[in-house]
Amino acid sequence: MPGPSHGAHGPNRRGFLYTALAGMGVLALPDTGLAAVDGTPEIAGTEAWGARPPSAAIETLGHAPRRIVIHHTATPNSTDYSRQHAFRLARSIQDHHMDTNGWIDTGQHFTLSRGGHVTEGRHHSLSALGRSRHVVGAHAFGQNRLALGIENEGTYDTVEPRREQYTRLVELCVLLCGEYGIGAHEIHGHRDFNATGCPGDRLHALLPRLRRDVAAEIGGDPTGLSWPLVRPDDTGERVRTVQYLMNEHGASLSTDGVYGPATESAVREFQRAVGAIVDGLAGHQTWNQAIRRRRDGDSGSAVRAVQHRLSITVDGLFGPDTTTAVRRFQSERGLVVDGIVGSRTWEALAG
């Protein structure tokens, strides 16, 4: 059965059209979905495709998602491109996730068929659009409270998605990024976080193009995140940053900047906990999973990592002095100057 193998980022023109449609009541009926306007994809809601009710309450967080994770269903590359097939696909995925995986509902937020039809996956994902809310999914271990999941029907290890499917994927990502203020650089593949081949070699290789195509609509830097590889016997500030981040996730390391056995053990434990490749090396998956958005009012070990890298008082409290230092650092590095330590700022701090 199908299932996961596993500058300005404000609303754009399409986002405003979406918001206007919502305001006119287009989304009032769950089975109506979103009408296609000016390149905005039609999204069929859960009632439209005959979804079962979730088996428990769906958790919705009071903040917007931070990124998008791209998946493939690892199912046959169907030649049935009809809307009816897309609905059958949505039902079979939900059945698999609930009956086989034991989840409360479909895991991902949206599903894109090979015919280019978009369906809502987890209940309430569609109604959350246009609001600072995130429906907690079950599609990427360690990221379900942070990321939207898009399933692409098919298997893309040796072939690419159909042109119609790719075009709709761009449109869907433009919509989601515009509504939630997600930068194009925050479009990732499932394998960027977890030990999996998803979304397939060929689809994963398309992600740089996808980020560029989305950025052409919403603006911003489409370059994907690039993390250093930090390994046993390394020393220095990168190691210290890794140690602070491991402590943020429950370790009790001495932040001495030496990648010794204790640090390697903590990294391995963290990798197991988030479903990453367990190799004891702090690489792409480990950084992606470990960083957390930090801003004024936050506290903890990740804040200490920021303060240490900026050579300011290390007290773990993100206050005015830390905000000023972050803004100065962002200005010097040519980043968006907002005083918030998001993924781009973490990337620069780790470099």
C-alpha positions as CSV (number, residue, x, y, z in Angstrom):
1,M,0.0,0.0,0.0
2,P,1.2,3.5,-0.6
3,G,2.7,5.6,2.2
4,P,5.9,7.5,2.9
5,S,9.1,5.4,2.4
6,H,10.1,6.3,5.4
7,G,14.6,38.6,0.5
8,A,10.9,38.9,1.3
9,H,8.9,35.9,2.3
10,G,5.6,37.5,2.9
11,P,2.4,36.5,1.0
12,N,2.8,36.9,-2.8
13,R,0.2,37.8,-5.4
14,R,-1.1,34.2,-5.4
15,G,-1.2,34.2,-1.6
16,F,-3.3,37.3,-1.5
17,L,-5.7,35.7,-4.0
18,Y,-5.9,32.6,-1.8
19,T,-6.6,34.8,1.3
20,A,-9.3,36.6,-0.7
21,L,-10.9,33.3,-1.7
22,A,-10.9,32.2,1.9
23,G,-12.5,35.4,3.0
24,M,-15.2,35.0,0.4
25,G,-16.1,31.6,1.9
26,V,-14.7,29.4,-0.8
27,L,-13.2,27.3,1.9
28,A,-16.4,27.2,4.0
29,L,-17.3,23.8,2.7
30,P,-14.5,21.2,3.4
31,D,-15.3,19.3,0.3
32,T,-15.0,22.4,-1.9
33,G,-11.2,22.8,-1.7
34,L,-9.4,25.8,-3.2
35,A,-10.4,26.9,-6.7
36,A,-7.5,27.3,-9.1
37,V,-6.8,31.0,-9.6
38,D,-3.8,32.6,-11.3
39,G,-1.7,29.5,-11.0
40,T,-2.8,28.6,-7.5
41,P,-3.4,24.9,-7.4
42,E,-6.8,23.5,-6.7
43,I,-6.7,21.5,-3.4
44,A,-9.4,19.0,-2.8
45,G,-10.3,18.8,0.9
46,T,-10.6,15.6,3.0
47,E,-14.4,15.5,2.5
48,A,-14.1,15.8,-1.3
49,W,-12.1,12.5,-1.5
50,G,-14.0,10.7,1.2
51,A,-11.6,10.6,4.1
52,R,-12.3,8.7,7.2
53,P,-12.4,10.8,10.4
54,P,-9.2,10.8,12.4
55,S,-9.0,8.4,15.2
56,A,-8.0,11.0,17.7
57,A,-7.8,14.8,17.9
58,I,-5.5,16.5,15.5
59,E,-2.9,18.7,17.2
60,T,-2.6,22.2,15.9
61,L,0.3,24.5,17.0
62,G,0.0,28.2,17.3
63,H,2.9,29.0,15.0
64,A,3.5,28.7,11.3
65,P,5.5,25.7,9.9
66,R,9.2,26.5,9.3
67,R,9.9,24.3,6.2
68,I,8.6,21.9,3.6
69,V,9.6,18.3,3.3
70,I,9.2,16.6,-0.1
71,H,8.4,12.9,-0.3
72,H,7.6,10.2,-2.8
73,T,5.0,7.5,-2.1
74,A,7.3,4.8,-3.5
75,T,4.3,3.3,-5.3
76,P,4.0,2.4,-9.0
77,N,4.2,5.3,-11.5
78,S,0.5,5.1,-12.4
79,T,-0.6,6.2,-15.9
80,D,-4.1,7.0,-14.6
81,Y,-4.0,10.7,-14.3
82,S,-7.6,11.3,-13.4
83,R,-9.0,13.1,-10.4
84,Q,-10.8,9.9,-9.4
85,H,-7.5,8.1,-9.2
86,A,-6.1,10.9,-7.1
87,F,-9.0,10.5,-4.7
88,R,-8.5,6.7,-4.6
89,L,-4.8,7.3,-3.9
90,A,-5.7,9.6,-1.0
91,R,-8.0,7.0,0.5
92,S,-5.5,4.2,0.2
93,I,-2.7,6.3,1.8
94,Q,-5.0,7.1,4.7
95,D,-6.0,3.5,5.1
96,H,-2.3,2.4,5.1
97,H,-1.3,5.1,7.6
98,M,-4.2,4.4,10.0
99,D,-4.6,0.6,9.7
100,T,-1.0,-0.5,9.1
101,N,1.1,2.3,10.7
102,G,-1.4,2.9,13.5
103,W,-1.4,6.6,13.0
104,I,-4.4,8.8,13.8
105,D,-4.8,10.1,10.2
106,T,-2.9,10.5,7.0
107,G,0.7,11.5,7.9
108,Q,1.5,14.2,5.3
109,H,-0.3,17.5,4.8
110,F,-0.8,17.3,1.1
111,T,-0.6,14.7,-1.7
112,L,0.2,15.4,-5.3
113,S,-0.9,12.7,-7.8
114,R,1.0,12.0,-11.1
115,G,-1.9,13.7,-12.9
116,G,-1.2,16.9,-11.0
117,H,-4.2,16.7,-8.6
118,V,-3.6,18.0,-5.1
119,T,-5.5,16.6,-2.1
120,E,-5.4,17.5,1.5
121,G,-3.8,14.8,3.6
122,R,-4.1,15.3,7.3
123,H,-7.3,16.9,8.4
124,H,-7.3,20.7,8.9
125,S,-4.2,21.2,6.8
126,L,-6.2,23.2,4.3
127,S,-8.1,25.3,6.8
128,A,-4.8,26.2,8.5
129,L,-3.5,27.9,5.4
130,G,-3.4,31.6,5.6
131,R,-3.1,31.5,9.4
132,S,-0.2,31.2,11.8
133,R,-1.0,27.6,12.6
134,H,0.7,24.3,12.0
135,V,-1.0,21.0,12.0
136,V,1.3,18.4,13.5
137,G,1.9,15.6,10.9
138,A,3.6,12.2,10.8
139,H,5.8,12.3,7.8
140,A,9.4,13.1,8.8
141,F,10.7,11.9,12.2
142,G,12.0,14.9,14.2
143,Q,10.3,17.4,12.0
144,N,6.6,16.8,12.4
145,R,6.1,19.8,14.6
146,L,8.1,22.0,12.3
147,A,7.6,21.0,8.7
148,L,4.8,20.5,6.1
149,G,4.9,17.3,4.2
150,I,4.1,16.9,0.5
151,E,3.8,13.3,-0.9
152,N,4.4,12.9,-4.6
153,E,2.7,9.9,-6.1
154,G,5.2,7.5,-7.7
155,T,8.8,6.2,-7.3
156,Y,11.5,8.6,-8.4
157,D,14.8,6.7,-8.0
158,T,15.5,6.4,-11.8
159,V,12.8,8.7,-13.4
160,E,11.6,12.2,-12.8
161,P,8.1,13.3,-12.0
162,R,5.9,14.1,-15.0
163,R,6.0,17.7,-16.2
164,E,2.4,18.3,-15.1
165,Q,3.2,16.9,-11.6
166,Y,6.4,19.0,-11.3
167,T,4.5,22.2,-12.4
168,R,1.9,21.6,-9.8
169,L,4.5,20.9,-7.1
170,V,6.1,24.3,-7.9
171,E,2.7,26.0,-7.6
172,L,1.9,24.2,-4.3
173,C,5.3,25.2,-2.8
174,V,4.8,28.8,-3.9
175,L,1.4,28.9,-2.2
176,L,2.7,27.3,1.0
177,C,5.8,29.5,1.1
178,G,3.8,32.6,0.4
179,E,1.2,31.9,3.0
180,Y,3.6,30.9,5.8
181,G,6.6,33.1,5.0
182,I,8.8,30.0,4.3
183,G,12.0,30.7,2.3
184,A,12.6,28.7,-0.8
185,H,15.9,27.4,0.8
186,E,13.7,25.6,3.4
187,I,12.4,23.1,0.8
188,H,14.0,19.8,1.7
189,G,13.9,16.2,0.8
190,H,12.9,13.5,3.4
191,R,16.5,12.1,3.3
192,D,17.8,15.5,4.5
193,F,16.5,14.5,7.9
194,N,16.0,10.8,8.1
195,A,17.8,7.6,7.1
196,T,15.7,6.9,4.0
197,G,16.0,7.0,0.2
198,C,12.9,9.2,0.0
199,P,12.1,11.1,-2.2
200,G,14.1,9.1,-4.7
201,D,17.4,10.0,-6.3
202,R,15.9,11.8,-9.3
203,L,13.4,13.8,-7.4
204,H,15.9,14.8,-4.7
205,A,18.3,15.9,-7.5
206,L,15.5,18.2,-8.7
207,L,15.2,20.1,-5.4
208,P,17.7,22.8,-6.4
209,R,15.6,23.5,-9.5
210,L,12.5,23.4,-7.4
211,R,13.9,26.0,-5.0
212,R,15.0,28.2,-7.9
213,D,11.5,28.0,-9.5
214,V,9.8,28.8,-6.2
215,A,12.2,31.7,-5.4
216,A,11.5,33.2,-8.9
217,E,7.9,33.7,-7.6
218,I,8.4,34.6,-4.0
219,G,11.9,36.1,-4.0
220,G,14.8,35.2,-1.6
221,D,17.9,33.1,-1.9
222,P,17.1,29.6,-3.3
223,T,20.5,28.1,-2.4
224,G,20.0,25.0,-0.2
225,L,21.5,24.8,3.2
226,S,25.1,23.7,3.4
227,W,26.5,22.3,6.6
228,P,30.1,21.4,7.7
229,L,31.0,17.8,8.5
230,V,32.3,17.7,12.1
231,R,33.8,14.4,13.2
232,P,35.7,12.7,16.0
233,D,39.1,14.2,16.9
234,D,38.1,17.6,15.4
235,T,38.5,20.6,17.7
236,G,37.4,24.2,17.6
237,E,34.3,26.4,17.5
238,R,32.3,24.1,15.2
239,V,32.7,21.3,17.7
240,R,31.6,23.5,20.5
241,T,28.5,24.5,18.6
242,V,27.7,20.8,18.1
243,Q,28.1,20.2,21.8
244,Y,25.8,23.1,22.7
245,L,23.2,21.8,20.3
246,M,23.4,18.3,21.6
247,N,22.9,19.7,25.1
248,E,19.9,21.5,23.8
249,H,18.5,18.1,23.0
250,G,19.2,16.5,26.4
251,A,22.9,15.7,26.4
252,S,25.2,16.8,29.2
253,L,28.4,17.5,27.4
254,S,31.3,19.7,28.4
255,T,31.5,22.4,25.8
256,D,35.2,22.2,25.5
257,G,35.4,22.2,21.7
258,V,36.9,18.7,21.6
259,Y,35.1,16.0,19.6
260,G,36.0,13.1,21.9
261,P,34.2,9.9,22.8
262,A,31.5,11.6,24.9
263,T,30.6,13.9,22.1
264,E,30.5,11.1,19.5
265,S,28.3,9.1,21.8
266,A,25.9,12.0,22.3
267,V,25.7,12.6,18.5
268,R,25.0,8.9,17.9
269,E,22.2,8.9,20.6
270,F,20.7,12.0,19.0
271,Q,20.8,10.5,15.6
272,R,19.0,7.4,16.8
273,A,16.4,9.6,18.5
274,V,15.6,11.5,15.3
275,G,15.8,8.7,12.8
276,A,18.9,10.0,11.1
277,I,21.8,7.9,9.9
278,V,23.7,6.7,13.0
279,D,27.4,7.3,12.2
280,G,28.6,9.6,15.0
281,L,29.4,12.3,12.5
282,A,27.8,15.7,12.7
283,G,26.8,16.2,9.1
284,H,23.8,17.3,7.0
285,Q,21.1,15.3,8.7
286,T,22.4,16.0,12.2
287,W,22.6,19.8,11.7
288,N,19.2,19.9,10.0
289,Q,17.6,18.1,13.0
290,A,19.5,19.8,15.7
291,I,19.1,23.5,14.9
292,R,16.1,25.4,16.4
293,R,14.9,28.8,15.6
294,R,15.8,31.2,18.4
295,R,14.8,34.8,19.1
296,D,14.3,37.4,21.8
297,G,12.9,35.8,25.0
298,D,14.3,32.3,24.3
299,S,16.8,30.6,26.6
300,G,18.8,27.4,26.8
301,S,21.9,25.7,25.4
302,A,21.2,26.7,21.7
303,V,21.2,30.3,22.8
304,R,24.5,29.7,24.5
305,A,25.9,28.4,21.2
306,V,24.8,31.6,19.5
307,Q,26.3,33.8,22.2
308,H,29.6,31.9,22.2
309,R,29.9,32.2,18.4
310,L,29.2,35.9,18.6
311,S,31.8,36.4,21.4
312,I,29.3,38.0,23.8
313,T,28.3,37.1,27.4
314,V,27.2,33.4,27.5
315,D,24.3,33.3,29.8
316,G,21.8,31.3,27.7
317,L,19.3,34.2,27.8
318,F,18.3,35.7,24.4
319,G,17.8,39.4,25.4
320,P,18.5,42.8,23.9
321,D,22.3,42.4,23.8
322,T,22.0,39.0,22.0
323,T,19.5,40.5,19.5
324,T,21.8,43.4,18.8
325,A,24.7,41.0,18.2
326,V,22.7,38.8,16.0
327,R,21.5,41.7,13.9
328,R,25.1,43.0,13.5
329,F,26.3,39.5,12.5
330,Q,23.4,39.2,10.0
331,S,24.3,42.6,8.5
332,E,27.9,41.7,8.1
333,R,27.1,38.4,6.4
334,G,24.5,39.8,4.0
335,L,21.6,38.0,5.7
336,V,18.1,39.2,6.3
337,V,18.5,41.4,9.4
338,D,15.8,40.4,11.8
339,G,17.6,39.4,15.0
340,I,16.2,35.9,14.7
341,V,18.5,32.9,14.5
342,G,16.9,30.8,11.8
343,S,18.5,28.3,9.5
344,R,20.4,30.8,7.4
345,T,21.9,32.4,10.4
346,W,22.7,29.0,12.0
347,E,24.4,28.0,8.7
348,A,26.5,31.2,8.8
349,L,27.4,30.6,12.5
350,A,28.4,27.0,11.8
351,G,30.5,27.9,8.8
